[in-house]
């Protein structure tokens, strides 16, 4: 024997045809869910409050120190280009944003109460059609703003316990207002244009335009809370690497507020840069002016010493060789003196480990080495020439230093007064009010379409994965239950079920109402299969049961009985479910006299058996009144005697029983039956349920011949097909 793999065990593989079939089977569900998302996205695109983006551009120029005396050192080290991260941190620093918050009074937030979902849309629509006017409140809904309401709060000081907490302001007549906390406690009663205080709250409303009774939500935020929010909201990006061009953007529903805020950020950022550069020039000027008196005093002393020596030596002249050494020494000494002044200035700004400070000390060391070489040459001169050279050098060096300091002081004074900084605004803040940044209608609708499709597919596949109900009759076959028939779901049967639910007391059989229906043809096929199955049965009693409720066993029992009766066989249909039996709703009539009365000997057989018109060979016994002990009644000997009396009178007796996994009634009835069938519903019953139901019957000594696969839906996966065809009503 060859080992043929079972296709039903290949659960770990993805069958593309099965996936496509699942999508096709649920196309209407997917379309409905996707359509709902599209409708919601369209509504959002139309109703959402527009968000506008303000943008501004600033330029950060290469920062080359222009302070006198530092240009040579800067050229030596090279100028560093600005880094975008540093400038971004400066733009969004608390120093800049804090000043913006104070100037624009952003710690106070006030917004009118509007109708949920549609209120903002109504207010925007009215404001666009009637600018500068206040919309009347329709239907007495005066607590809501319908457009045109305005509240401008100049001052609002609250205790710490009320900061960042929602407060309610209710507008009254003539600019009067009432401020309440979230517990409806009155805090302040005031009038627009006047200051009001109470309960630790000081408030001054500048402008109040609203219908009497309109509610406003008011917040007094902490400064740091607003600054942190702005730091996250303002976006600063560099346009090109190392370009020094920074673009600032800020999004807000209020286009004017977005423009004003970004404009203030740009102006304050430029101002702080100018102030910083001006402060550097001021500090350097102060240092130079502190050194001028000391250098002037040193110059006077050096000049006096030179004159005294010349008088004593009777005007000793300097030789040409000495003059050359003097010029070199004066030049070097002057440079050293200037570098020492720069060193004193840099010590206030940098540590000794800073690269600029190290470069300066390196230059000083090189000049000191050159000075040492000249000093060796001077040492070979006569003593008089050495003395004269030293005194003359001191005078010239000190004089050059003093002159340089005077020039530097003048330049620093000019730099301090005319500092413009290295930052300038290229494009002022502006907003395109015709093109909101959000919502973008096309993107929102497309996003809703994609999201709806994704959610629909996800729902379908998750439901498919969680629904482990049987959808292939081969699964039932593998459980050891031959499938006698697969009955497709019938739309006509669903309509008949609606009529039965109304309880009109009439007969509602599918085989009578729609003889050409596919389900009716399947029942005829079941009739043929049962004919051969009953050849080996011990009697003519057929039990039809199910593993769980709502499998359709009552539908199968009633219509199977009608189909068999149409073949000129006498059929008796018994509702064996004395608990919740509903066969009388299909066969017509009431369930007041039936099986429970026959077993309890409360009614005669002739009163309980009813013929089912227009079928001459079909008879029906209902469940009767619901007894308190259905299982005990079925175990009574009168039930067995009743069946023994009925068997010779009919060709086939069909008993509809309760679900076996719910109660034991089906097992009791099964002992009196020659044939037993189990009804399984498509997509409802799980393989484990059928296995347990079969085991339950076998434990009670009842053999189940096979199963009926009911309410089968046509699928696109190709697992099975129907071998039925529609029959013309005329045939």
Number of C-alpha atoms within 10 A of each C-alpha: 3 4 5 6 8 7 8 10 8 10 8 6 7 9 12 10 12 15 14 12 16 18 18 15 16 14 14 11 16 21 14 14 19 22 17 14 22 22 14 17 24 19 16 17 19 15 17 16 18 22 18 25 23 26 23 22 20 21 18 21 15 15 13 15 16 15 17 19 16 15 13 10 17 15 11 12 13 10 12 10 14 16 14 20 12 9 19 18 12 16 24 22 16 18 14 21 25 19 15 22 21 11 11 13 15 18 20 21 17 18 17 24 19 21 16 9 12 14 18 21 20 17 19 18 14 17 18 11 9 13 12 11 13 19 18 15 18 9 6 8 14 16 20 22 28 29 27 21 22 16 20 16 19 14 17 21 15 20 11 12 7 17 15 17 14 18 21 24 26 20 24 19 11 13 17 17 22 17 22 19 16 11 8 10 11 15 20 20 16 19 22 21 15 11 15 18 16 13 10 12 15 16 22 19 21 15 15 20 18 30 24 17 19 23 24 25 17 23 20 22 20 14 17 14 11 16 23 15 10 19 16 10 14 19 16 22 15 20 13 9 9 12 16 20 21 21 18 21 20 23 22 18 15 14 20 14 17 22 24 15 21 23 22 20 24 24 16 18 23 23 16 17 19 19 15 14 19 19 14 16 24 16 14 21 22 13 15 19 14 11 13 18 12 11 17 16 12 17 21 13 14 21 17 13 15 20 14 12 16 14 10 10 12 9 12 13 13 16 11 9 10 17 14 11 17 22 15 15 25 21 17 18 23 21 18 21 17 17 20 15 17 18 16 12 15 18 11 9 11 13 12 12 8 11 12 17 18 13 14 18 16 12 15 20 13 12 18 15 12 15 18 13 12 16 14 10 11 21 11 10 14 9 11 13 18 17 15 21 22 16 19 20 23 24 21 21 23 24 20 20 23 21 15 16 22 14 12 19 20 14 16 23 15 12 20 22 11 11 17 16 18 15 22 20 18 14 14 16 23 18 19 12 15 7 13 18 16 18 19 14 15 12 13 19 21 14 15 22 22 15 17 23 20 15 16 22 20 13 15 18 15 11 11 13 10 9 13 14 18 20 21 16 21 16 15 22 13 11 13 14 21 17 22 22 22 25 24 23 18 18 11 13 19 12 12 17 17 10 17 20 11 9 14 12 16 15 20 22 21 25 22 16 14 15 17 18 23 20 27 24 21 22 26 21 17 21 19 14 14 18 10 10 14 17 10 9 15 11 18 19 25 24 26 28 35 30 26 22 15 14 22 18 26 25 19 21 24 26 22 23 27 27 25 23 20 18 11 13 17 19 24 27 26 24 27 29 25 26 20 12 19 19 26 27 23 23 26 21 17 18 21 15 20 29 30 29 21 21 20 14 11 12 15 13 17 7 11 20 18 19 14 18 12 9 15 14 21 25 22 24 26 30 29 23 16 18 15 10 11 17 18 11 20 21 14 12 10 15 19 15 11 14 14 13 10 15 15 11 12 16 18 23 23 24 27 27 29 28 24 21 19 13 14 18 24 28 25 18 26 26 17 19 23 19 25 24 23 25 27 32 26 22 17 17 22 19 17 13 17 23 15 14 22 23 15 18 21 13 11 13 13 22 19 23 19 21 25 27 24 23 19 21 14 15 16 17 18 11 12 14 12 12 9 14 11 11 12 9 9 5 5
